C-alpha cells in the first residue's frame, strides 16, 4: 500500500498550466525528490498535494483513500504537512510559540517539543527568541520543526536549501536524516542536484509542468538527470559534454 499516490495531476494559474499529467507514488519511509528548473511546476505540485492549490484534473490518494476534494487543514489532520518555500513563520511569535502552532492538528505520535528539539538541535538555544530575529537557516529549522509537531506521516519540503550557506544546509540535512529514521515519507523539492542524488530514494524530473524522467536514484545517471533537467536528450547532452558546451 502506497503512502501517497498522485495520478495525472494537472493544475495552474488562471488559464496558464503549471503542472500537466504528473503521476508518482511515495512509500512509507521513502524520500522522493522533485527536480527541475525554476518554473517546472514543482512547488505548485507540492501545494496541490497539501491541498493548498486548486487541482484541475487527476487524483490524490493517501493510504489508498481518495483525498482529492479534501481541504488543506483536513489533510494536515490526516498526516500531510507542508514546509513551504519562504518558511512563513509567525514573525511576532517566539520560536517555541511557532513550534506549538504546528501541534494544532492534535495528531498523536512521537513528535513533541522535546523530540523536535532533539532532532533539530539548532533550535534548542532559540526557543525564547522572537522569530523575526532568526537567520535564514534558523528559520528553516523552525519551519521543519513546526511541521513535525503535527506528527505527519508525509512531509512536503519546498526548497530546503534556498538562500542558505552550505554549512547550514549540511546541518539541516543531517537533522533530516535523523527525522527520516522515524519512517516518515518525504517529498522534497531541491535545486542542489548533487545533494538530491545523494539523499533521494526516487527522483522525478519535471520540465515545463511535465514529468520527463523518473526512477530509483541509484539507477539514474547524473547525465540523464541533467539532460532531462535542461530538456535535452541524453545523446545531445553527451555530445555537448564532449564539446565542452554543457552546463555544469
N, C-alpha and C positions, 0 to 999 in steps of 0.2 A: 504494500500500500504506500503510495506516494504521500509525502507531507503536503506538497503543493503541486498542482498541475494546472498549467495555463494552456489553452488551446485556441489557436487562430485569433490572438488578441489584436484588435485594431483600436486606435484612439488618436485624437488630435486636438487642434485648437481652431475654432471657427470652422472653416472649410479646408484647412490645411492638415493633412495626415502627418502624424509623428511616429506612429507605430502601425505596421501593416502585417497582419497574419503571423505573428510570432507565437511559437509553441515551445515549451520545455517543461521539465518537471524537476522537483527537488526532493531528495530522500532525507529522512531524519539524519542529522549529523553531517550532511553534505554541504560544502561550500560551492555554490555556483556563481561564477563571475561573468558579468556582462561587460564586454569591452567594445570600443568603437570610438570614433572621433566625436568631437562636440557636435550636437545636433543629430546624433544617430538614433535618438529616441530612448536611451537607457533610463534616464531619470523619469520620463513620462511613464515608462513601463513599470518602474518601481511604485510610482504613485497609483497606478491602476491596480496593482496587486494589493496595495494597502487600502484601497477603496477611497483614496483622496482625489482621484481624477476620473471623470466620467468615461465609461467604456463605450466604444462604438459598436463593436462586434466581438464574438468569441466568448469564452467562458473561463472562470477562475474557480478551481476546486481546492478545498483544504480538508485533508483527511477524507478524501473521496466524497465530500459534501459540496454541492454547488453553492458558492457564496457570491456569485456574480452580482446579484442585486442587494447584497448585504452592505450596509453603510460602514464607514471607516471606524467609528467608535465600537461597533459591534464586532468587527474583525479584530480589533485590539483585545476585546474581551475573550475572543476565541483563541488568541495566541499569536497574532501577527503584529509586529512592531516595526515602525519605520524611523530610521535616523536620517533626516532629510539633509540635503546639501545646505550649508549655511548654519547648521546646528539648531538655530531658533530656540535658544534658551530664553527664559524669562529674566530679562536684564535686571529688574528691580528686586529679584529674589536671591537668597543665598544659594550656594551650591546644594546644601542639604535640602532646602525647600524645593529646588528644582528636581532633585532626585525623588523626593517624596511625591511630586506631581505625577511621576511615572507609575506610582502604585495605585492610581485611581481605578484601574481596571479590576483590581481586587482579585486577581488570579492567584491561586495557591501555587507554591513552588519553592525552589531553593534560593531564589534571589530576594534579598532584602538589603537594607543599608549596610550591614556588616559584610555580607558576602560580596556585594558590589565593590565596596572599598578594598576588600582583599584582592579581588580580581583586577581592579584598576587602581593600583597603589598611588598613581599620580594624584588621585582625588583626595586622599586622606588629609593632607595638610590644608585643604581648601574648603572644608565643609562650611565654615562660618563666613567665607568670603563672598561678597556680592558678585553675581555672575558677570556684571558689566566690567569687572576688574580682572577678568581671566584672559590669558593668552589664547591664541587660536587652538593650540594643541590641548590646553586645559579644557577649553570649551568642547572640543571633540570628545574628550574622555568623559566629560559630564553628560553629553548628549547620548553617548553609548550607555553609560550607567543608568540614565533615566529610562531608556528603552528597556534595559534589563530588569528594572524594578517592576515592570508589568508582567514579569515571568513569561516571556514569549516562548513559543516553540519555533517560530520563524522570525529571524532578524533581517531587516532590509537596510543595507548600508549604502548611502549615496555619497560618493566622492570622499572617502575617508581621509585621504592624504592631501586634499586640495589646499594649497597655500601654506603647508606646514614644512618645517625644517626636517630633513631626513632623519636626524637623531630622534625627533619627537615621533615621527611616523614609525620608526623601529619600535619604540616603546609601546605605542598603541597596538601595533600588530602582535607584539609579544603578549599583550594583555588579551587580545582576541583569541590567540592560541589557547590561553587558559580557559576562556569563556566557552570555546568550542568543545572542550572536554566534557561539558555537561550534556552533549548530544543535540545541541541547538543547530537547526538548519539555518543557513545564511545565503542570502542573495546579495552580492557585492558589486557595486559599480566603482571601477578604479581606472584611472588614466595611466598609472605606472604599470606598463606591460610586464616588465621584468619581475616585479613583485607579485603581480597577478598570477603569472605562470608558476611561481614558487608555492603560493598558498592555496590555489584553487584545486578542487577535485574535478570540476567540469567547467568548460568555457563556452559561452555563447557570444559570438562576434556579430555585432549589428552594424548595418550600413544603411543610412537613409531610411530608417524605420523597419528594415527587413533583417531577418536572421540569415546571414550569408555563410556562416560556418559554425559548427558546434561539435563538441566531442570531449572525451576524457582528457584532462590537461596533459597527462602522461603520454597520450598518443598523438597530440597535435604538435607539430614542429613550430618553432618560433617564426620560421619563414612563412608558413601557411597562415598563421595568425596575423602577421604583419601585412601580408598581401591582402587578406580579407579586410583588414582594418582600413587600408587605403583604397579598396575597391579594385585591386589588380588580380589577375590570375597568378597562380604560383609560378607559372612558366615565365610570365613577363617580369615578375618580381625577381626571379633568379637571373634573368638576362640583365636587368637593371643593376643588380648587385655586382655582377661580373664587370660591368662597365663603370662601376663606381657611382651610379646615379640614384641609388636607393636611399630613402630617408632612414636614418638610424634611430 
